[in-house]
Amino acid sequence: MIENASVELAIGPIHESESTDTEGRYAFSLQGFDPQTAASMTIEASGYKRFTANLLLSSLEQDKEQKLEAQAPTAPGHLGIGAVVRSVYVGPGDGQAKVPAQLKYVRRIDPKVLVAHN
């Protein structure tokens, strides 16, 4: 889980962003958009490579996890860690990744609302 990652959703000229919460969650509520509309999602977090996905809104809705790749180590002997925004955490600790089925995703109660202006 990555807290305070910046998540931006762009649908044509509409751009909205929000930060992940303490559980690494974010939410956007889309109203009036065709599910076949193309959108771009970008996630940025300190210590991780920038994530960008260009998909249809229907695909973004179905994909509940976006994986972030750790940036290359800067010091010899330093190991990078991997993580997933939202549900799955992979990194230091017991060394075991949690399988998505072991974790429960709960939508945020305060989604960013985007409304199509047709």
C-alpha positions in Angstrom: 0.0 0.0 0.0 1.4 3.4 -0.9 0.0 6.4 1.0 0.0 9.8 -0.7 0.6 8.6 -4.2 -0.7 11.0 -6.8 -3.4 9.5 -9.1 -4.5 11.4 -12.2 -7.4 10.5 -14.5 -7.6 12.2 -17.9 -10.7 11.8 -20.1 -10.3 14.1 -23.1 -10.0 17.7 -21.8 -11.1 16.6 -18.2 -8.2 16.0 -15.8 -8.8 15.1 -12.1 -6.3 14.0 -9.5 -6.3 12.8 -6.0 -3.9 11.3 -3.5 -4.2 7.8 -2.1 -5.4 7.4 1.5 -3.6 5.7 4.3 -4.7 2.3 2.9 -3.3 3.2 -0.6 -6.8 3.6 -2.0 -8.3 6.1 -4.4 -11.6 6.4 -6.2 -13.1 8.3 -9.1 -16.9 8.4 -9.7 -17.7 8.8 -13.4 -21.1 10.1 -14.4 -22.4 10.3 -18.0 -19.4 8.7 -19.7 -19.6 6.0 -22.4 -17.7 3.0 -21.0 -15.9 2.7 -24.4 -14.4 6.2 -23.9 -10.6 6.2 -23.9 -8.9 7.5 -20.7 -5.4 7.9 -19.3 -4.4 7.2 -15.7 -1.1 8.2 -14.2 0.2 7.3 -10.8 3.3 8.9 -9.2 4.8 8.0 -5.8 8.1 8.8 -4.3 10.6 5.9 -4.8 8.6 4.4 -7.6 8.6 4.7 -11.4 5.8 6.6 -12.9 2.8 4.4 -13.9 0.7 5.3 -17.0 -2.1 3.4 -18.5 -4.2 4.3 -21.6 -7.3 2.2 -21.6 -11.1 2.3 -22.1 -13.1 3.4 -19.0 -14.6 -0.1 -18.8 -11.1 -1.6 -18.6 -10.0 0.8 -15.9 -13.1 0.0 -13.8 -12.4 -3.7 -14.0 -8.7 -3.4 -13.2 -8.7 -2.9 -9.4 -4.9 -2.9 -9.0 -2.1 -0.9 -10.6 1.3 -2.2 -9.9 4.2 0.3 -9.3 7.8 -0.6 -10.0 10.4 0.5 -7.5 13.0 2.9 -8.9 16.5 1.5 -9.4 18.6 1.3 -6.2 20.8 4.3 -5.6 23.3 2.8 -3.2 25.3 -0.5 -3.5 23.6 -3.3 -1.6 20.3 -1.5 -1.4 17.3 -3.6 -2.6 14.3 -1.9 -4.2 10.9 -3.0 -3.2 7.7 -3.5 -5.2 4.3 -2.5 -4.3 0.8 -2.2 -5.6 -1.5 0.7 -5.1 -4.6 -0.3 -3.3 -4.9 -3.9 -2.3 -1.6 -5.9 -2.5 1.6 -5.1 -0.7 4.9 -6.7 -1.7 8.0 -5.7 0.1 10.0 -6.0 3.3 8.5 -7.9 6.2 7.9 -11.6 6.1 8.9 -11.6 2.4 5.5 -13.0 1.4 3.3 -11.3 -1.1 -0.4 -11.2 -0.3 -2.6 -12.8 -2.9 -5.5 -10.5 -4.0 -8.0 -13.1 -2.8 -6.5 -12.7 0.7 -7.3 -9.0 0.8 -10.5 -7.1 0.8 -10.8 -4.0 -1.3 -13.1 -1.3 0.1 -14.0 1.6 -2.0 -13.3 5.0 -0.6 -16.3 7.0 0.5 -15.1 10.2 -1.0 -14.5 9.6 -4.7 -13.6 12.3 -7.1 -16.6 13.0 -9.3 -16.2 13.5 -13.1 -19.2 14.4 -15.2 -19.4 14.1 -18.9 -20.4 17.4 -20.6 -22.0 16.2 -23.9 
